[in-house]
């Protein structure tokens, strides 16, 4: 019993207490979300109705089920880890390069293959301390040099980077056609960290959806001073959520599939309209004068062949037989005319020998005989 009480007492003594204690890092199966928070005096409050540290702690709690880490940064000597008490927004400098170097050390502390995501909260004002850059080449701008070194570091780091811009845009070096009115160097950092997934077209498509997919993910967000935690919460939850392929499936169903079906229909139409080599075209009979003549020739023959069918009531069987003999003579005359296929003049094909004589002649004579 005593050993158990000692263990509980030690755990109680080591447990963090108070508002200024380091933020917890729960062990879970979710991704590791590293928050890089600008601690300079120029950053507006995260929420207009909350104290700064309270708003920060609430933001960290939005990534439930994930492991979160916190880095507060200003100048090189103003870096702190997992300690919300130091979030005072009283820094005089903003150095992105040394902040990401600290992040590189945190990423390296996790096993290879761990899902790590970096979330940068800043007002995008680059202001490094000249004392931290004694090796700056003469004549080179310090802010430009700081961003160039940061982009190179992010390209080597290869960890997904999300940027939450806090405050109104400054209208300085704002990228054209960017919905979030991001400065150009912010987009350079995002593309260096995320590769082709952060291309302008991919970001434009991702901005139309309220969730992230497997390939399409939004990496830059803008939080205005009056929006606060109300907009920060869905943004952070979207970043920490696992990727889902719903967006890609919707794009496939709305755009790609109709285009593929239209293309297949056009290909089938072209193949039907323009036959290829080796195709055999079978001509079809067209109505014309030849068909009309054929109909005129068949009409009187039919009346004569059926005998009594075309005669008035009271005719004898001798008249019927006379008509049959006349049709036989005309049939032999037609067979003696040129044409090896048995076709009549004008394109009409002659009936098979004996077909109508056998069927209609016998019936007419039977009917007349019974009469």
FENDA-V125109 format. One record per residue. RES is the residue in three letters. SS is DSSP state (2 for helix, 1 for strand, 0 for the rest). OMEGA is omega as a letter, one per 20 degrees, with the letter a starting at -180 (none if undefined). NEAR is the number of other ideal C-beta (glycine too) atoms within 10 Angstrom. Layout:
res: <RES/RES>
ss: <SS/SS>
omega: <OMEGA/OMEGA>
near: <NEAR/NEAR>
This chain:
res: <UNK/UNK/UNK/UNK/UNK/UNK/UNK/UNK/UNK/UNK/UNK/UNK/UNK/UNK/UNK/UNK/UNK/UNK/UNK/UNK/UNK/UNK/UNK/UNK/UNK/UNK/UNK/UNK/UNK/UNK/UNK/UNK/UNK/UNK/UNK/UNK/UNK/UNK/UNK/UNK/UNK/UNK/UNK/UNK/UNK/UNK/UNK/UNK/UNK/UNK/UNK/UNK/UNK/UNK/UNK/UNK/UNK/UNK/UNK/UNK/UNK/UNK/UNK/UNK/UNK/UNK/UNK/UNK/UNK/UNK/UNK/UNK/UNK/UNK/UNK/UNK/UNK/UNK/UNK/UNK/UNK/UNK/UNK/UNK/UNK/UNK/UNK/UNK/UNK/UNK/UNK/UNK/UNK/UNK/UNK/UNK/UNK/UNK/UNK/UNK/UNK/UNK/UNK/UNK/UNK/UNK/UNK/UNK/UNK/UNK/UNK/UNK/UNK/UNK/UNK/UNK/UNK/UNK/UNK/UNK/UNK/UNK/UNK/UNK/UNK/UNK/UNK/UNK/UNK/UNK/UNK/UNK/UNK/UNK/UNK/UNK/UNK/UNK/UNK/UNK/UNK/UNK/UNK/UNK/UNK/UNK/UNK/UNK/UNK/UNK/UNK/UNK/UNK/UNK/UNK/UNK/UNK/UNK/UNK/UNK/UNK/UNK/UNK/UNK/UNK/UNK/UNK/UNK/UNK/UNK/UNK/UNK/UNK/UNK/UNK/UNK/UNK/UNK/UNK/UNK/UNK/UNK/UNK/UNK/UNK/UNK/UNK/UNK/UNK/UNK/UNK/UNK/UNK/UNK/UNK/UNK/UNK/UNK/UNK/UNK/UNK/UNK/UNK/UNK/UNK/UNK/UNK/UNK/UNK/UNK/UNK/UNK/UNK/UNK/UNK/UNK/UNK/UNK/UNK/UNK/UNK/UNK/UNK/UNK/UNK/UNK/UNK/UNK/UNK/UNK/UNK/UNK/UNK/UNK/UNK/UNK/UNK/UNK/UNK/UNK/UNK/UNK/UNK/UNK/UNK/UNK/UNK/UNK/UNK/UNK/UNK/UNK/UNK/UNK/UNK/UNK/UNK/UNK/UNK/UNK/UNK/UNK/UNK/UNK/UNK/UNK/UNK/UNK/UNK/UNK/UNK/UNK/UNK/UNK/UNK/UNK/UNK/UNK/UNK/UNK/UNK/UNK/UNK/UNK/UNK/UNK/UNK/UNK/UNK/UNK/UNK/UNK/UNK/UNK/UNK/UNK/UNK/UNK/UNK/UNK/UNK/UNK/UNK/UNK/UNK/UNK/UNK/UNK/UNK/UNK/UNK/UNK/UNK/UNK/UNK/UNK/UNK/UNK/UNK/UNK/UNK/UNK/UNK/UNK/UNK/UNK/UNK/UNK/UNK/UNK/UNK/UNK/UNK/UNK/UNK/UNK/UNK/UNK/UNK/UNK/UNK/UNK/UNK/UNK/UNK/UNK/UNK/UNK/UNK/UNK/UNK/UNK/UNK/UNK/UNK/UNK/UNK/UNK/UNK/UNK/UNK/UNK/UNK/UNK/UNK/UNK/UNK/UNK/UNK/UNK/UNK>
ss: <0/2/2/2/2/2/2/2/2/2/2/2/2/2/0/0/0/0/0/0/0/0/0/0/0/0/0/0/0/0/0/1/1/1/1/1/1/1/0/1/0/0/0/0/0/0/0/0/0/0/0/2/2/2/2/2/2/2/2/2/0/0/0/0/0/0/1/1/1/1/1/1/1/0/0/0/0/0/0/1/1/0/0/2/2/2/0/0/0/0/1/0/0/1/0/2/2/2/2/2/2/2/2/2/2/2/2/2/0/0/0/0/0/0/0/1/1/1/1/1/1/1/0/0/0/0/1/0/0/2/2/2/0/0/0/0/0/0/0/0/0/2/2/2/2/2/2/2/2/2/2/2/2/2/2/2/2/0/0/1/1/1/1/1/1/1/0/0/0/0/0/0/0/1/0/0/0/0/0/0/0/0/1/2/2/2/2/2/2/2/2/2/2/2/2/2/2/2/0/2/2/2/2/2/2/2/2/0/0/0/0/0/0/0/0/0/0/0/0/1/1/1/1/0/0/0/0/0/2/2/2/2/2/2/2/2/2/2/2/2/0/0/0/0/0/2/2/2/2/2/2/2/2/2/2/2/2/2/2/2/2/2/2/2/2/2/2/2/2/2/2/2/2/0/0/0/0/0/0/0/0/0/0/0/0/0/0/0/2/2/2/2/2/2/2/2/2/2/2/2/2/2/2/2/2/0/2/2/2/0/0/0/0/0/0/0/2/2/2/2/2/2/2/2/2/2/2/2/2/2/2/2/2/2/2/2/0/0/0/0/0/0/1/0/0/0/0/0/1/0/0/0/0/0/2/2/2/2/2/2/2/2/2/2/2/2/2/2/2/2/0>
omega: <a/r/r/r/r/r/r/r/r/r/r/r/a/a/r/a/r/a/a/a/r/r/a/r/a/r/a/a/a/a/r/a/r/r/r/a/r/a/a/a/a/a/r/r/r/r/a/a/a/r/a/a/r/r/r/r/r/r/r/r/a/a/r/a/r/r/a/r/a/r/r/a/r/r/a/a/a/r/r/a/r/r/a/a/a/r/a/a/r/r/a/a/r/a/a/a/a/r/a/r/r/r/r/r/r/r/a/a/r/r/r/a/r/r/a/r/a/r/a/r/a/r/r/r/a/a/r/r/r/r/r/a/a/a/a/r/a/r/a/r/a/a/r/r/r/a/r/r/r/r/r/r/r/r/r/a/r/r/a/a/r/a/r/r/a/r/r/r/a/a/r/r/r/a/r/r/r/a/a/a/a/r/a/a/r/r/r/r/a/r/r/a/a/r/a/r/r/r/a/a/r/r/r/r/a/a/a/a/a/a/a/r/r/a/a/r/r/a/a/r/r/r/r/a/a/a/r/a/r/r/r/a/r/r/a/r/r/a/a/a/r/a/r/a/a/a/r/r/r/r/r/a/a/a/a/a/r/r/r/r/r/r/r/r/r/r/r/r/r/r/r/a/a/a/r/r/r/r/a/a/a/a/r/a/a/r/a/a/a/r/r/r/r/r/r/r/a/a/r/r/a/r/a/a/a/r/a/a/a/a/r/r/r/r/a/a/r/r/r/a/r/r/a/r/r/r/r/r/r/r/r/r/r/a/r/r/a/r/a/a/r/a/r/r/a/r/a/a/a/r/r/a/r/a/a/r/a/a/a/a/a/a/a/a/r/a/a/a/r/r/none>
near: <5/6/7/8/9/10/10/10/10/10/9/9/8/7/9/11/8/6/10/12/13/15/18/12/14/11/6/13/8/17/20/22/22/22/23/24/24/22/26/21/13/16/21/16/16/26/22/12/10/16/13/16/16/15/19/22/16/16/24/20/13/19/23/11/12/21/20/26/22/23/22/26/25/25/20/18/11/20/17/18/15/19/15/20/14/19/21/11/17/11/21/12/21/26/26/27/21/24/26/25/16/17/24/16/10/17/17/10/10/13/5/5/6/12/16/19/18/26/22/26/22/23/16/25/15/21/17/24/18/9/10/16/18/6/5/14/7/4/5/11/11/16/15/11/16/22/21/15/17/24/19/12/19/24/13/10/19/12/20/20/25/25/23/23/22/23/17/13/16/13/8/9/12/15/16/6/6/19/13/21/15/24/23/14/20/25/19/18/27/23/20/19/26/20/12/9/16/22/12/13/8/17/23/14/17/20/15/11/15/9/15/20/19/13/15/21/21/24/24/24/23/19/21/13/13/11/15/19/20/11/16/21/14/14/20/26/12/16/23/20/15/11/15/12/12/13/21/15/12/12/17/13/10/9/11/11/11/11/9/11/10/10/10/10/10/10/10/10/10/9/11/8/7/8/10/6/4/5/8/5/6/4/5/5/8/7/7/10/9/15/14/11/15/16/10/10/16/14/10/11/16/14/13/19/25/20/24/20/14/16/17/6/6/6/15/12/17/8/13/24/15/13/21/20/11/13/19/14/9/13/18/9/9/16/11/7/11/6/12/5/6/13/14/17/13/14/13/15/11/15/16/9/12/11/10/17/15/11/12/18/21/11/15/23/16/12/15/18/9/7/11>
